[in-house]
Amino acid sequence: MADLSVTCEDVRCERYGAGPTLLFRLRIDESGEDPIHAVSLRCAVNIEPRKRDYDSSEEELLGHLFGGRDRWGHTLRNLRFANVATQVPGFTDSIRVDVPVPCTFDMEVASGKYLHSLRSGSVPMVLMFSGTVFGKGTNGFWVHQIPWELEADYAMPIEVWQRLKELYFPRADWIRLHRDTVDALLRYQSRHAIPTWDAAIGTLLDNAGEVTP
């Protein structure tokens, strides 16, 4: 039977993906006697906000997600970042594989809001695994289920996330607007001869007394 352990060694940006993608480098070790024929691996990636400190600017941006710092004892809960699956080829003893994790910059998603708010340091993550191991021993092929308690901790440098954003959408973030709001902004742009969405919203913020670059 399989006896697996998993370590997350690194994460990097996929430069040529169809969409924003992070590649998590995993090392999978197997201490059993039989060679592994294949692994159908599922991975749930969670962010663990309690496992790091936050400066005052980060605290201000995180207020819309967790409330004031006095409430963080109750509101700092794990955030789901991704659910992915990958196929691991056969190996003996150990293997390294890259697991592609598609990413969203949608500010309506809790993980998107959280990552946008961080300015430095790392993102504490836990990768939780399940799936099926296929092996071959002296008695023929066997199948073993991976329990969910198989986990790997990883602290992803926030610079990796920022680099991914700049790679796919330089100096931009995504927000969702109601269609009526979009129509109103188009009329506002037309009346005031404002060329872009960003400039229109910036003008409205300036008129409201908010300082924008």
Secondary structure by P-SEA (a helix, b strand, c coil): ccbbbbbbcccccccccccbbbbbbbbbbbcccccccccbbbbbbbbbcccccccaaaaaaacccccccccccccccccccccbbbbbccccccbbbbbbbbbbcccccaaaaaaaaccbbbbbbbbbbbbbbbbcccccbbbbbbcccccccccccaaaaaaaaaaccccbbbbbbcaaaaaaaaaaaaaaccccaaaaaaaaaaaaccccc
